[in-house]
């Protein structure tokens, strides 16, 4: 019997860590899932700052090379 929405919500509301481990073994197809953990996902601002920093670094290197050629 499937849990009710309230039961499901109360169970998931107490989860503090979720991790997924998987194994690949050559041979017969056996599937199992255990120890499920989800880690922190970087926020979009983190990726934006990383991209801006890398882009600025590329511009600085290009400007230095151009200055050396002149």
PQR file of N, CA, C, O and H, with PARSE charges and radii, in Angstrom:
ATOM      1  N   UNK A   1       0.847  -1.180   0.000 -0.4000 1.5000
ATOM      2  CA  UNK A   1       0.000   0.000   0.000 -0.0000 2.0000
ATOM      3  C   UNK A   1       0.891   1.241   0.000  0.5500 1.7000
ATOM      4  O   UNK A   1       1.810   1.341   0.813 -0.5500 1.4000
ATOM      5  N   UNK A   2       0.634   2.163  -0.882 -0.4000 1.5000
ATOM      6  CA  UNK A   2       1.427   3.380  -1.006 -0.0000 2.0000
ATOM      7  C   UNK A   2       1.128   4.329   0.155  0.5500 1.7000
ATOM      8  O   UNK A   2       0.011   4.351   0.672 -0.5500 1.4000
ATOM      9  H   UNK A   2      -0.112   2.082  -1.542  0.4000 1.0000
ATOM     10  N   UNK A   3       2.136   5.117   0.565 -0.4000 1.5000
ATOM     11  CA  UNK A   3       1.903   6.073   1.653 -0.0000 2.0000
ATOM     12  C   UNK A   3       1.010   7.224   1.188  0.5500 1.7000
ATOM     13  O   UNK A   3       0.953   7.538  -0.001 -0.5500 1.4000
ATOM     14  H   UNK A   3       3.044   5.099   0.145  0.4000 1.0000
ATOM     15  N   UNK A   4       0.326   7.834   2.124 -0.4000 1.5000
ATOM     16  CA  UNK A   4      -0.493   9.007   1.809 -0.0000 2.0000
ATOM     17  C   UNK A   4       0.439  10.195   1.607  0.5500 1.7000
ATOM     18  O   UNK A   4       1.621  10.131   1.942 -0.5500 1.4000
ATOM     19  H   UNK A   4       0.372   7.579   3.089  0.4000 1.0000
ATOM     20  N   UNK A   5      -0.096  11.267   1.064 -0.4000 1.5000
ATOM     21  CA  UNK A   5       0.711  12.467   0.840 -0.0000 2.0000
ATOM     22  C   UNK A   5       1.258  13.002   2.161  0.5500 1.7000
ATOM     23  O   UNK A   5       2.398  13.465   2.215 -0.5500 1.4000
ATOM     24  H   UNK A   5      -1.057  11.319   0.792  0.4000 1.0000
ATOM     25  N   UNK A   6       0.473  12.945   3.208 -0.4000 1.5000
ATOM     26  CA  UNK A   6       0.905  13.426   4.523 -0.0000 2.0000
ATOM     27  C   UNK A   6       2.028  12.562   5.073  0.5500 1.7000
ATOM     28  O   UNK A   6       3.013  13.083   5.595 -0.5500 1.4000
ATOM     29  H   UNK A   6      -0.452  12.569   3.164  0.4000 1.0000
ATOM     30  N   UNK A   7       1.886  11.239   4.959 -0.4000 1.5000
ATOM     31  CA  UNK A   7       2.933  10.328   5.424 -0.0000 2.0000
ATOM     32  C   UNK A   7       4.226  10.535   4.632  0.5500 1.7000
ATOM     33  O   UNK A   7       5.320  10.573   5.196 -0.5500 1.4000
ATOM     34  H   UNK A   7       1.086  10.816   4.535  0.4000 1.0000
ATOM     35  N   UNK A   8       4.074  10.665   3.335 -0.4000 1.5000
ATOM     36  CA  UNK A   8       5.240  10.858   2.473 -0.0000 2.0000
ATOM     37  C   UNK A   8       5.954  12.165   2.827  0.5500 1.7000
ATOM     38  O   UNK A   8       7.181  12.198   2.918 -0.5500 1.4000
ATOM     39  H   UNK A   8       3.186  10.634   2.877  0.4000 1.0000
ATOM     40  N   UNK A   9       5.196  13.227   3.025 -0.4000 1.5000
ATOM     41  CA  UNK A   9       5.757  14.528   3.365 -0.0000 2.0000
ATOM     42  C   UNK A   9       6.449  14.495   4.728  0.5500 1.7000
ATOM     43  O   UNK A   9       7.508  15.101   4.891 -0.5500 1.4000
ATOM     44  H   UNK A   9       4.199  13.200   2.952  0.4000 1.0000
ATOM     45  N   UNK A  10       5.872  13.800   5.705 -0.4000 1.5000
ATOM     46  CA  UNK A  10       6.496  13.727   7.031 -0.0000 2.0000
ATOM     47  C   UNK A  10       7.795  12.937   6.984  0.5500 1.7000
ATOM     48  O   UNK A  10       8.741  13.261   7.702 -0.5500 1.4000
ATOM     49  H   UNK A  10       5.012  13.307   5.573  0.4000 1.0000
ATOM     50  N   UNK A  11       7.854  11.911   6.153 -0.4000 1.5000
ATOM     51  CA  UNK A  11       9.090  11.130   6.017 -0.0000 2.0000
ATOM     52  C   UNK A  11      10.172  11.962   5.326  0.5500 1.7000
ATOM     53  O   UNK A  11      11.307  12.025   5.798 -0.5500 1.4000
ATOM     54  H   UNK A  11       7.086  11.648   5.569  0.4000 1.0000
ATOM     55  N   UNK A  12       9.818  12.601   4.206 -0.4000 1.5000
ATOM     56  CA  UNK A  12      10.803  13.391   3.466 -0.0000 2.0000
ATOM     57  C   UNK A  12      11.202  14.664   4.209  0.5500 1.7000
ATOM     58  O   UNK A  12      12.293  15.190   3.987 -0.5500 1.4000
ATOM     59  H   UNK A  12       8.896  12.550   3.822  0.4000 1.0000
ATOM     60  N   UNK A  13      10.342  15.161   5.080 -0.4000 1.5000
ATOM     61  CA  UNK A  13      10.643  16.374   5.832 -0.0000 2.0000
ATOM     62  C   UNK A  13      11.769  16.185   6.825  0.5500 1.7000
ATOM     63  O   UNK A  13      12.362  17.172   7.261 -0.5500 1.4000
ATOM     64  H   UNK A  13       9.456  14.734   5.261  0.4000 1.0000
ATOM     65  N   UNK A  14      12.088  14.957   7.199 -0.4000 1.5000
ATOM     66  CA  UNK A  14      13.145  14.691   8.177 -0.0000 2.0000
ATOM     67  C   UNK A  14      14.460  14.253   7.541  0.5500 1.7000
ATOM     68  O   UNK A  14      15.413  13.940   8.255 -0.5500 1.4000
ATOM     69  H   UNK A  14      11.607  14.155   6.845  0.4000 1.0000
ATOM     70  N   UNK A  15      14.528  14.225   6.225 -0.4000 1.5000
ATOM     71  CA  UNK A  15      15.759  13.797   5.543 -0.0000 2.0000
ATOM     72  C   UNK A  15      16.792  14.916   5.623  0.5500 1.7000
ATOM     73  O   UNK A  15      16.499  16.065   5.292 -0.5500 1.4000
ATOM     74  H   UNK A  15      13.754  14.479   5.644  0.4000 1.0000
ATOM     75  N   UNK A  16      17.992  14.577   6.060 -0.4000 1.5000
ATOM     76  CA  UNK A  16      19.076  15.553   6.125 -0.0000 2.0000
ATOM     77  C   UNK A  16      20.144  15.295   5.076  0.5500 1.7000
ATOM     78  O   UNK A  16      20.934  16.188   4.769 -0.5500 1.4000
ATOM     79  H   UNK A  16      18.230  13.643   6.329  0.4000 1.0000
ATOM     80  N   UNK A  17      20.182  14.090   4.522 -0.4000 1.5000
ATOM     81  CA  UNK A  17      21.203  13.771   3.527 -0.0000 2.0000
ATOM     82  C   UNK A  17      20.657  12.693   2.599  0.5500 1.7000
ATOM     83  O   UNK A  17      19.996  11.753   3.039 -0.5500 1.4000
ATOM     84  H   UNK A  17      19.540  13.365   4.772  0.4000 1.0000
ATOM     85  N   UNK A  18      20.948  12.845   1.296 -0.4000 1.5000
ATOM     86  CA  UNK A  18      20.495  11.887   0.303 -0.0000 2.0000
ATOM     87  C   UNK A  18      21.646  11.624  -0.653  0.5500 1.7000
ATOM     88  O   UNK A  18      22.160  12.561  -1.265 -0.5500 1.4000
ATOM     89  H   UNK A  18      21.485  13.609   0.939  0.4000 1.0000
ATOM     90  N   UNK A  19      22.063  10.375  -0.797 -0.4000 1.5000
ATOM     91  CA  UNK A  19      23.201  10.013  -1.641 -0.0000 2.0000
ATOM     92  C   UNK A  19      22.829   8.812  -2.493  0.5500 1.7000
ATOM     93  O   UNK A  19      22.155   7.894  -2.024 -0.5500 1.4000
ATOM     94  H   UNK A  19      21.646   9.614  -0.300  0.4000 1.0000
ATOM     95  N   UNK A  20      23.276   8.819  -3.764 -0.4000 1.5000
ATOM     96  CA  UNK A  20      23.013   7.706  -4.665 -0.0000 2.0000
ATOM     97  C   UNK A  20      24.336   7.055  -5.027  0.5500 1.7000
ATOM     98  O   UNK A  20      25.216   7.708  -5.588 -0.5500 1.4000
ATOM     99  H   UNK A  20      23.823   9.564  -4.145  0.4000 1.0000
ATOM    100  N   UNK A  21      24.485   5.789  -4.716 -0.4000 1.5000
ATOM    101  CA  UNK A  21      25.659   5.005  -5.090 -0.0000 2.0000
ATOM    102  C   UNK A  21      25.222   3.953  -6.091  0.5500 1.7000
ATOM    103  O   UNK A  21      24.174   3.329  -5.929 -0.5500 1.4000
ATOM    104  H   UNK A  21      23.770   5.258  -4.260  0.4000 1.0000
ATOM    105  N   UNK A  22      26.024   3.758  -7.122 -0.4000 1.5000
ATOM    106  CA  UNK A  22      25.699   2.744  -8.121 -0.0000 2.0000
ATOM    107  C   UNK A  22      26.975   1.997  -8.478  0.5500 1.7000
ATOM    108  O   UNK A  22      28.071   2.548  -8.383 -0.5500 1.4000
ATOM    109  H   UNK A  22      26.875   4.265  -7.254  0.4000 1.0000
ATOM    110  N   UNK A  23      26.831   0.755  -8.883 -0.4000 1.5000
ATOM    111  CA  UNK A  23      27.961  -0.070  -9.277 -0.0000 2.0000
ATOM    112  C   UNK A  23      27.683  -0.684 -10.636  0.5500 1.7000
ATOM    113  O   UNK A  23      26.548  -1.044 -10.946 -0.5500 1.4000
ATOM    114  H   UNK A  23      25.940   0.308  -8.960  0.4000 1.0000
ATOM    115  N   UNK A  24      28.734  -0.800 -11.447 -0.4000 1.5000
ATOM    116  CA  UNK A  24      28.611  -1.477 -12.724 -0.0000 2.0000
ATOM    117  C   UNK A  24      29.473  -2.716 -12.687  0.5500 1.7000
ATOM    118  O   UNK A  24      30.688  -2.627 -12.509 -0.5500 1.4000
ATOM    119  H   UNK A  24      29.656  -0.508 -11.195  0.4000 1.0000
ATOM    120  N   UNK A  25      28.863  -3.859 -12.851 -0.4000 1.5000
ATOM    121  CA  UNK A  25      29.577  -5.123 -12.843 -0.0000 2.0000
ATOM    122  C   UNK A  25      29.178  -5.878 -14.095  0.5500 1.7000
ATOM    123  O   UNK A  25      27.992  -6.032 -14.383 -0.5500 1.4000
ATOM    124  H   UNK A  25      27.876  -3.932 -12.996  0.4000 1.0000
ATOM    125  N   UNK A  26      30.174  -6.353 -14.843 -0.4000 1.5000
ATOM    126  CA  UNK A  26      29.880  -7.142 -16.028 -0.0000 2.0000
ATOM    127  C   UNK A  26      29.285  -8.470 -15.614  0.5500 1.7000
ATOM    128  O   UNK A  26      29.793  -9.131 -14.708 -0.5500 1.4000
ATOM    129  H   UNK A  26      31.138  -6.228 -14.609  0.4000 1.0000
ATOM    130  N   UNK A  27      28.228  -8.856 -16.266 -0.4000 1.5000
ATOM    131  CA  UNK A  27      27.564 -10.107 -15.936 -0.0000 2.0000
ATOM    132  C   UNK A  27      26.069  -9.940 -16.027  0.5500 1.7000
ATOM    133  O   UNK A  27      25.580  -9.092 -16.773 -0.5500 1.4000
ATOM    134  H   UNK A  27      27.815  -8.320 -17.003  0.4000 1.0000
ATOM    135  N   UNK A  28      25.337 -10.737 -15.279 -0.4000 1.5000
ATOM    136  CA  UNK A  28      23.874 -10.631 -15.338 -0.0000 2.0000
ATOM    137  C   UNK A  28      23.406  -9.268 -14.840  0.5500 1.7000
ATOM    138  O   UNK A  28      24.038  -8.652 -13.981 -0.5500 1.4000
ATOM    139  H   UNK A  28      25.733 -11.427 -14.673  0.4000 1.0000
ATOM    140  N   UNK A  29      22.298  -8.816 -15.392 -0.4000 1.5000
ATOM    141  CA  UNK A  29      21.759  -7.511 -15.019 -0.0000 2.0000
ATOM    142  C   UNK A  29      21.097  -7.573 -13.653  0.5500 1.7000
ATOM    143  O   UNK A  29      20.004  -8.118 -13.499 -0.5500 1.4000
ATOM    144  H   UNK A  29      21.785  -9.316 -16.090  0.4000 1.0000
ATOM    145  N   UNK A  30      21.767  -7.013 -12.679 -0.4000 1.5000
ATOM    146  CA  UNK A  30      21.217  -6.868 -11.332 -0.0000 2.0000
ATOM    147  C   UNK A  30      21.257  -5.385 -10.997  0.5500 1.7000
ATOM    148  O   UNK A  30      22.298  -4.743 -11.136 -0.5500 1.4000
ATOM    149  H   UNK A  30      22.655  -6.570 -12.804  0.4000 1.0000
ATOM    150  N   UNK A  31      20.160  -4.855 -10.567 -0.4000 1.5000
ATOM    151  CA  UNK A  31      20.090  -3.434 -10.257 -0.0000 2.0000
ATOM    152  C   UNK A  31      19.759  -3.266  -8.792  0.5500 1.7000
ATOM    153  O   UNK A  31      18.897  -3.953  -8.243 -0.5500 1.4000
ATOM    154  H   UNK A  31      19.314  -5.377 -10.453  0.4000 1.0000
ATOM    155  N   UNK A  32      20.478  -2.318  -8.157 -0.4000 1.5000
ATOM    156  CA  UNK A  32      20.132  -1.991  -6.787 -0.0000 2.0000
ATOM    157  C   UNK A  32      20.501  -0.542  -6.527  0.5500 1.7000
ATOM    158  O   UNK A  32      21.367   0.022  -7.195 -0.5500 1.4000
ATOM    159  H   UNK A  32      21.178  -1.760  -8.602  0.4000 1.0000
ATOM    160  N   UNK A  33      19.855   0.032  -5.579 -0.4000 1.5000
ATOM    161  CA  UNK A  33      20.052   1.430  -5.220 -0.0000 2.0000
ATOM    162  C   UNK A  33      20.110   1.498  -3.704  0.5500 1.7000
ATOM    163  O   UNK A  33      19.190   1.057  -3.015 -0.5500 1.4000
ATOM    164  H   UNK A  33      19.151  -0.427  -5.036  0.4000 1.0000
ATOM    165  N   UNK A  34      21.210   2.059  -3.188 -0.4000 1.5000
ATOM    166  CA  UNK A  34      21.314   2.203  -1.741 -0.0000 2.0000
ATOM    167  C   UNK A  34      22.108   3.454  -1.391  0.5500 1.7000
ATOM    168  O   UNK A  34      22.775   4.035  -2.247 -0.5500 1.4000
ATOM    169  H   UNK A  34      21.958   2.418  -3.747  0.4000 1.0000
ATOM    170  N   UNK A  35      22.034   3.859  -0.146 -0.4000 1.5000
ATOM    171  CA  UNK A  35      22.762   5.021   0.355 -0.0000 2.0000
ATOM    172  C   UNK A  35      22.585   6.239  -0.551  0.5500 1.7000
ATOM    173  O   UNK A  35      23.544   6.675  -1.187 -0.5500 1.4000
ATOM    174  H   UNK A  35      21.493   3.387   0.550  0.4000 1.0000
ATOM    175  N   UNK A  36      21.423   6.770  -0.615 -0.4000 1.5000
ATOM    176  CA  UNK A  36      21.107   7.894  -1.489 -0.0000 2.0000
ATOM    177  C   UNK A  36      21.422   9.208  -0.772  0.5500 1.7000
ATOM    178  O   UNK A  36      20.867   9.480   0.293 -0.5500 1.4000
ATOM    179  H   UNK A  36      20.643   6.416  -0.098  0.4000 1.0000
ATOM    180  N   UNK A  37      22.334  10.048  -1.366 -0.4000 1.5000
ATOM    181  CA  UNK A  37      22.723  11.352  -0.793 -0.0000 2.0000
ATOM    182  C   UNK A  37      22.782  12.398  -1.911  0.5500 1.7000
ATOM    183  O   UNK A  37      23.392  12.147  -2.951 -0.5500 1.4000
ATOM    184  H   UNK A  37      22.785   9.828  -2.231  0.4000 1.0000
ATOM    185  N   UNK A  38      22.172  13.541  -1.717 -0.4000 1.5000
ATOM    186  CA  UNK A  38      22.291  14.660  -2.646 -0.0000 2.0000
ATOM    187  C   UNK A  38      23.168  15.719  -1.989  0.5500 1.7000
ATOM    188  O   UNK A  38      22.925  16.110  -0.848 -0.5500 1.4000
ATOM    189  H   UNK A  38      21.677  13.745  -0.873  0.4000 1.0000
ATOM    190  N   UNK A  39      24.187  16.181  -2.709 -0.4000 1.5000
ATOM    191  CA  UNK A  39      25.071  17.211  -2.174 -0.0000 2.0000
ATOM    192  C   UNK A  39      24.561  18.601  -2.535  0.5500 1.7000
ATOM    193  O   UNK A  39      23.570  18.756  -3.249 -0.5500 1.4000
ATOM    194  H   UNK A  39      24.385  15.863  -3.636  0.4000 1.0000
ATOM    195  N   UNK A  40      25.253  19.589  -2.031 -0.4000 1.5000
ATOM    196  CA  UNK A  40      24.883  20.971  -2.311 -0.0000 2.0000
ATOM    197  C   UNK A  40      25.172  21.292  -3.770  0.5500 1.7000
ATOM    198  O   UNK A  40      26.210  20.901  -4.304 -0.5500 1.4000
ATOM    199  H   UNK A  40      26.058  19.463  -1.451  0.4000 1.0000
ATOM    200  N   UNK A  41      24.260  22.001  -4.406 -0.4000 1.5000
ATOM    201  CA  UNK A  41      24.408  22.421  -5.799 -0.0000 2.0000
ATOM    202  C   UNK A  41      24.740  23.905  -5.797  0.5500 1.7000
ATOM    203  O   UNK A  41      24.034  24.691  -5.164 -0.5500 1.4000
ATOM    204  H   UNK A  41      23.417  22.318  -3.972  0.4000 1.0000
ATOM    205  N   UNK A  42      25.817  24.309  -6.503 -0.4000 1.5000
ATOM    206  CA  UNK A  42      26.156  25.731  -6.519 -0.0000 2.0000
ATOM    207  C   UNK A  42      25.015  26.571  -7.087  0.5500 1.7000
ATOM    208  O   UNK A  42      24.318  26.152  -8.012 -0.5500 1.4000
ATOM    209  H   UNK A  42      26.390  23.671  -7.017  0.4000 1.0000
ATOM    210  N   UNK A  43      24.839  27.743  -6.530 -0.4000 1.5000
ATOM    211  CA  UNK A  43      23.800  28.645  -7.009 -0.0000 2.0000
ATOM    212  C   UNK A  43      24.242  29.282  -8.321  0.5500 1.7000
ATOM    213  O   UNK A  43      25.440  29.345  -8.597 -0.5500 1.4000
ATOM    214  H   UNK A  43      25.405  28.083  -5.779  0.4000 1.0000
ATOM    215  N   UNK A  44      23.304  29.752  -9.132 -0.4000 1.5000
ATOM    216  CA  UNK A  44      23.670  30.367 -10.413 -0.0000 2.0000
ATOM    217  C   UNK A  44      24.635  31.540 -10.255  0.5500 1.7000
ATOM    218  O   UNK A  44      25.462  31.780 -11.134 -0.5500 1.4000
ATOM    219  H   UNK A  44      22.330  29.700  -8.907  0.4000 1.0000
ATOM    220  N   UNK A  45      24.537  32.280  -9.137 -0.4000 1.5000
ATOM    221  CA  UNK A  45      25.444  33.406  -8.931 -0.0000 2.0000
ATOM    222  C   UNK A  45      26.894  32.927  -8.832  0.5500 1.7000
ATOM    223  O   UNK A  45      27.809  33.619  -9.279 -0.5500 1.4000
ATOM    224  H   UNK A  45      23.864  32.085  -8.423  0.4000 1.0000
ATOM    225  N   UNK A  46      27.102  31.757  -8.254 -0.4000 1.5000
ATOM    226  CA  UNK A  46      28.452  31.208  -8.131 -0.0000 2.0000
ATOM    227  C   UNK A  46      29.028  30.954  -9.513  0.5500 1.7000
ATOM    228  O   UNK A  46      30.175  31.308  -9.788 -0.5500 1.4000
ATOM    229  H   UNK A  46      26.359  31.194  -7.892  0.4000 1.0000
ATOM    230  N   UNK A  47      28.237  30.343 -10.382 -0.4000 1.5000
ATOM    231  CA  UNK A  47      28.699  30.070 -11.750 -0.0000 2.0000
ATOM    232  C   UNK A  47      28.927  31.372 -12.515  0.5500 1.7000
ATOM    233  O   UNK A  47      29.874  31.472 -13.295 -0.5500 1.4000
ATOM    234  H   UNK A  47      27.305  30.055 -10.159  0.4000 1.0000
ATOM    235  N   UNK A  48      28.072  32.363 -12.300 -0.4000 1.5000
ATOM    236  CA  UNK A  48      28.233  33.654 -12.965 -0.0000 2.0000
ATOM    237  C   UNK A  48      29.540  34.316 -12.543  0.5500 1.7000
ATOM    238  O   UNK A  48      30.278  34.818 -13.390 -0.5500 1.4000
ATOM    239  H   UNK A  48      27.303  32.282 -11.666  0.4000 1.0000
ATOM    240  N   UNK A  49      29.835  34.323 -11.244 -0.4000 1.5000
ATOM    241  CA  UNK A  49      31.077  34.929 -10.757 -0.0000 2.0000
ATOM    242  C   UNK A  49      32.299  34.192 -11.301  0.5500 1.7000
ATOM    243  O   UNK A  49      33.293  34.821 -11.665 -0.5500 1.4000
ATOM    244  H   UNK A  49      29.235  33.915 -10.555  0.4000 1.0000
ATOM    245  N   UNK A  50      32.227  32.860 -11.359 -0.4000 1.5000
ATOM    246  CA  UNK A  50      33.324  32.084 -11.921 -0.0000 2.0000
ATOM    247  C   UNK A  50      33.532  32.442 -13.389  0.5500 1.7000
ATOM    248  O   UNK A  50      34.663  32.648 -13.828 -0.5500 1.4000
ATOM    249  H   UNK A  50      31.420  32.349 -11.063  0.4000 1.0000
ATOM    250  N   UNK A  51      32.445  32.514 -14.141 -0.4000 1.5000
ATOM    251  CA  UNK A  51      32.534  32.856 -15.566 -0.0000 2.0000
ATOM    252  C   UNK A  51      33.092  34.254 -15.786  0.5500 1.7000
ATOM    253  O   UNK A  51      33.923  34.466 -16.669 -0.5500 1.4000
ATOM    254  H   UNK A  51      31.526  32.346 -13.785  0.4000 1.0000
ATOM    255  N   UNK A  52      32.634  35.208 -14.980 -0.4000 1.5000
ATOM    256  CA  UNK A  52      33.146  36.577 -15.106 -0.0000 2.0000
ATOM    257  C   UNK A  52      34.627  36.650 -14.757  0.5500 1.7000
ATOM    258  O   UNK A  52      35.387  37.359 -15.417 -0.5500 1.4000
ATOM    259  H   UNK A  52      31.959  35.036 -14.262  0.4000 1.0000
ATOM    260  N   UNK A  53      35.037  35.928 -13.732 -0.4000 1.5000
ATOM    261  CA  UNK A  53      36.450  35.918 -13.351 -0.0000 2.0000
ATOM    262  C   UNK A  53      37.320  35.316 -14.433  0.5500 1.7000
ATOM    263  O   UNK A  53      38.385  35.851 -14.745 -0.5500 1.4000
ATOM    264  H   UNK A  53      34.420  35.352 -13.195  0.4000 1.0000
ATOM    265  N   UNK A  54      36.878  34.205 -15.011 -0.4000 1.5000
ATOM    266  CA  UNK A  54      37.644  33.582 -16.091 -0.0000 2.0000
ATOM    267  C   UNK A  54      37.692  34.478 -17.325  0.5500 1.7000
ATOM    268  O   UNK A  54      38.733  34.601 -17.970 -0.5500 1.4000
ATOM    269  H   UNK A  54      36.013  33.771 -14.757  0.4000 1.0000
ATOM    270  N   UNK A  55      36.553  35.106 -17.652 -0.4000 1.5000
ATOM    271  CA  UNK A  55      36.510  36.016 -18.805 -0.0000 2.0000
ATOM    272  C   UNK A  55      37.434  37.209 -18.609  0.5500 1.7000
ATOM    273  O   UNK A  55      38.122  37.629 -19.540 -0.5500 1.4000
ATOM    274  H   UNK A  55      35.707  35.006 -17.128  0.4000 1.0000
ATOM    275  N   UNK A  56      37.448  37.751 -17.406 -0.4000 1.5000
ATOM    276  CA  UNK A  56      38.333  38.877 -17.107 -0.0000 2.0000
ATOM    277  C   UNK A  56      39.790  38.446 -17.213  0.5500 1.7000
ATOM    278  O   UNK A  56      40.626  39.199 -17.715 -0.5500 1.4000
ATOM    279  H   UNK A  56      36.889  37.411 -16.650  0.4000 1.0000
ATOM    280  N   UNK A  57      40.097  37.253 -16.749 -0.4000 1.5000
ATOM    281  CA  UNK A  57      41.466  36.734 -16.854 -0.0000 2.0000
ATOM    282  C   UNK A  57      41.902  36.606 -18.302  0.5500 1.7000
ATOM    283  O   UNK A  57      43.041  36.933 -18.636 -0.5500 1.4000
ATOM    284  H   UNK A  57      39.418  36.642 -16.342  0.4000 1.0000
ATOM    285  N   UNK A  58      41.023  36.140 -19.159 -0.4000 1.5000
ATOM    286  CA  UNK A  58      41.343  36.014 -20.582 -0.0000 2.0000
ATOM    287  C   UNK A  58      41.595  37.397 -21.182  0.5500 1.7000
ATOM    288  O   UNK A  58      42.529  37.568 -21.966 -0.5500 1.4000
ATOM    289  H   UNK A  58      40.097  35.875 -18.888  0.4000 1.0000
ATOM    290  N   UNK A  59      40.778  38.377 -20.825 -0.4000 1.5000
ATOM    291  CA  UNK A  59      40.972  39.735 -21.342 -0.0000 2.0000
ATOM    292  C   UNK A  59      42.295  40.337 -20.883  0.5500 1.7000
ATOM    293  O   UNK A  59      42.967  41.015 -21.660 -0.5500 1.4000
ATOM    294  H   UNK A  59      40.019  38.238 -20.189  0.4000 1.0000
ATOM    295  N   UNK A  60      42.674  40.099 -19.639 -0.4000 1.5000
ATOM    296  CA  UNK A  60      43.941  40.621 -19.119 -0.0000 2.0000
ATOM    297  C   UNK A  60      45.116  39.994 -19.872  0.5500 1.7000
ATOM    298  O   UNK A  60      46.045  40.698 -20.266 -0.5500 1.4000
ATOM    299  H   UNK A  60      42.128  39.549 -19.008  0.4000 1.0000
ATOM    300  N   UNK A  61      45.079  38.687 -20.071 -0.4000 1.5000
ATOM    301  CA  UNK A  61      46.157  38.017 -20.799 -0.0000 2.0000
ATOM    302  C   UNK A  61      46.242  38.542 -22.229  0.5500 1.7000
ATOM    303  O   UNK A  61      47.341  38.788 -22.725 -0.5500 1.4000
ATOM    304  H   UNK A  61      44.324  38.115 -19.751  0.4000 1.0000
ATOM    305  N   UNK A  62      45.104  38.719 -22.904 -0.4000 1.5000
ATOM    306  CA  UNK A  62      45.096  39.229 -24.277 -0.0000 2.0000
ATOM    307  C   UNK A  62      45.651  40.646 -24.324  0.5500 1.7000
ATOM    308  O   UNK A  62      46.406  40.978 -25.238 -0.5500 1.4000
ATOM    309  H   UNK A  62      44.210  38.519 -22.502  0.4000 1.0000
ATOM    310  N   UNK A  63      45.293  41.490 -23.354 -0.4000 1.5000
ATOM    311  CA  UNK A  63      45.784  42.871 -23.332 -0.0000 2.0000
ATOM    312  C   UNK A  63      47.290  42.897 -23.109  0.5500 1.7000
ATOM    313  O   UNK A  63      47.985  43.706 -23.725 -0.5500 1.4000
ATOM    314  H   UNK A  63      44.680  41.220 -22.612  0.4000 1.0000
ATOM    315  N   UNK A  64      47.811  42.032 -22.244 -0.4000 1.5000
ATOM    316  CA  UNK A  64      49.266  41.995 -22.009 -0.0000 2.0000
ATOM    317  C   UNK A  64      50.017  41.547 -23.252  0.5500 1.7000
ATOM    318  O   UNK A  64      51.073  42.089 -23.577 -0.5500 1.4000
ATOM    319  H   UNK A  64      47.247  41.375 -21.744  0.4000 1.0000
ATOM    320  N   UNK A  65      49.472  40.557 -23.943 -0.4000 1.5000
ATOM    321  CA  UNK A  65      50.128  40.088 -25.168 -0.0000 2.0000
ATOM    322  C   UNK A  65      50.114  41.162 -26.233  0.5500 1.7000
ATOM    323  O   UNK A  65      51.092  41.335 -26.961 -0.5500 1.4000
ATOM    324  H   UNK A  65      48.614  40.117 -23.678  0.4000 1.0000
ATOM    325  N   UNK A  66      49.003  41.887 -26.327 -0.4000 1.5000
ATOM    326  CA  UNK A  66      48.906  42.960 -27.321 -0.0000 2.0000
ATOM    327  C   UNK A  66      49.896  44.069 -26.975  0.5500 1.7000
ATOM    328  O   UNK A  66      50.513  44.643 -27.873 -0.5500 1.4000
ATOM    329  H   UNK A  66      48.209  41.746 -25.736  0.4000 1.0000
ATOM    330  N   UNK A  67      50.057  44.380 -25.687 -0.4000 1.5000
ATOM    331  CA  UNK A  67      50.982  45.442 -25.268 -0.0000 2.0000
ATOM    332  C   UNK A  67      52.424  45.031 -25.555  0.5500 1.7000
ATOM    333  O   UNK A  67      53.243  45.889 -25.883 -0.5500 1.4000
ATOM    334  H   UNK A  67      49.555  43.915 -24.958  0.4000 1.0000
ATOM    335  N   UNK A  68      52.755  43.765 -25.443 -0.4000 1.5000
ATOM    336  CA  UNK A  68      54.110  43.299 -25.713 -0.0000 2.0000
ATOM    337  C   UNK A  68      54.420  43.358 -27.204  0.5500 1.7000
ATOM    338  O   UNK A  68      55.582  43.525 -27.575 -0.5500 1.4000
ATOM    339  H   UNK A  68      52.090  43.068 -25.176  0.4000 1.0000
ATOM    340  N   UNK A  69      53.424  43.226 -28.065 -0.4000 1.5000
ATOM    341  CA  UNK A  69      53.642  43.245 -29.507 -0.0000 2.0000
ATOM    342  C   UNK A  69      53.886  44.652 -30.025  0.5500 1.7000
ATOM    343  O   UNK A  69      54.544  44.821 -31.051 -0.5500 1.4000
ATOM    344  H   UNK A  69      52.480  43.090 -27.764  0.4000 1.0000
ATOM    345  N   UNK A  70      53.374  45.661 -29.342 -0.4000 1.5000
ATOM    346  CA  UNK A  70      53.515  47.047 -29.795 -0.0000 2.0000
ATOM    347  C   UNK A  70      54.838  47.651 -29.456  0.5500 1.7000
ATOM    348  O   UNK A  70      55.088  48.812 -29.781 -0.5500 1.4000
ATOM    349  H   UNK A  70      52.839  45.523 -28.508  0.4000 1.0000
TER
END
